[in-house]
């Protein structure tokens, strides 16, 4: 029986999202059409927009639906001369023009928030940042649904979010924008998305996104992620007791409740991923967008870890459906492979 322990890469589709998407498939009209069918599609789209805004605590802000968080980052950042750090996601780093140093604990201090972008939580380490007020852009992709946050009190002008990180479908994200913030369209054509993103809207994806976001916030309020944190802590304690030289990245920092980034120097991360996959456990060796690239983690390198540690790290990211049996089963298999690695290296 396989266990999926890679929730920061993508999450299983929530039943609520699936049901909402199936219902939306029967809505025929184009949201830009003025006839009854078009108005019905428009109504569905705007309800989804309002529901995402409500779940994210962004009442009064504009929610611009995009194809992904990557597109949302490009829409927010292109041509603006943003500053940012090396621990940002690659989709954000691609647009950074001025680099901000990263401290050894993974924290980033922003001197000019009005021209900077900063993630709330890192996808590889789970480390949570303290956002300054007046930040131009925050990446909430990993935090939305796992941490109690609200756009209206984050104090930023724009935020990036993604559906498939909280139980929604792949292929849809959003840029959340404070009213009055200038955003220039990258995709030009029709006047969709308040003139900021041309193209017929993905109402099926939007419906799934809205349903998933609403359910995610409900689960957060119910304490679901407290239970996940207990599993994460159990995993780390079990591994540390049996292999005390294991490095747990960000262990003493404020982290996402589900994320454990660990390394045994010299034991390649990609090797561990393959071994655990064969054993029935899905994990990763960094951001999913960097999978297949055999190189040291840019995030860990920016934090000051040497190439040996940065290329030996793996990420285990849990979800609400994971069990103690799965976590302890993974720990047992991982420790078995560690013994084999050490015997071979001796």
QUIGIQUI-V593853 format. One record per run of one state. SS is the DSSP state (h for helix, s for strand, l for the rest). FROM is the first residue (numbers start at 1). TO is the last residue. If there is no record, write none. Layout:
ss = (SS,SS)
from = (FROM,FROM)
to = (TO,TO)
This chain:
ss = (l,s,l,s,l,h,l,h,l,s,l,h,l,s,l,h,l,s,l,s,l,s,l,h,s,l,s,l,s,l,s,l,s,l,s,l,h,l,s,h,l,s,l,h,l,h,l,h,l,s,l,s,l,s,l,h,l,s,l,s,l,h,l,h,l,h,l,s,l,h,l)
from = (1,3,5,6,7,15,25,36,56,62,67,69,78,83,86,90,94,98,101,102,103,108,109,113,116,120,121,122,127,129,135,140,144,145,147,148,151,155,156,163,166,173,178,193,196,203,222,224,243,247,249,255,256,259,264,269,280,281,283,284,285,288,291,298,303,307,311,313,318,324,346)
to = (2,4,5,6,14,24,35,55,61,66,68,77,82,85,89,93,97,100,101,102,107,108,112,115,119,120,121,126,128,134,139,143,144,146,147,150,154,155,162,165,172,177,192,195,202,221,223,242,246,248,254,255,258,263,268,279,280,282,283,284,287,290,297,302,306,310,312,317,323,345,346)
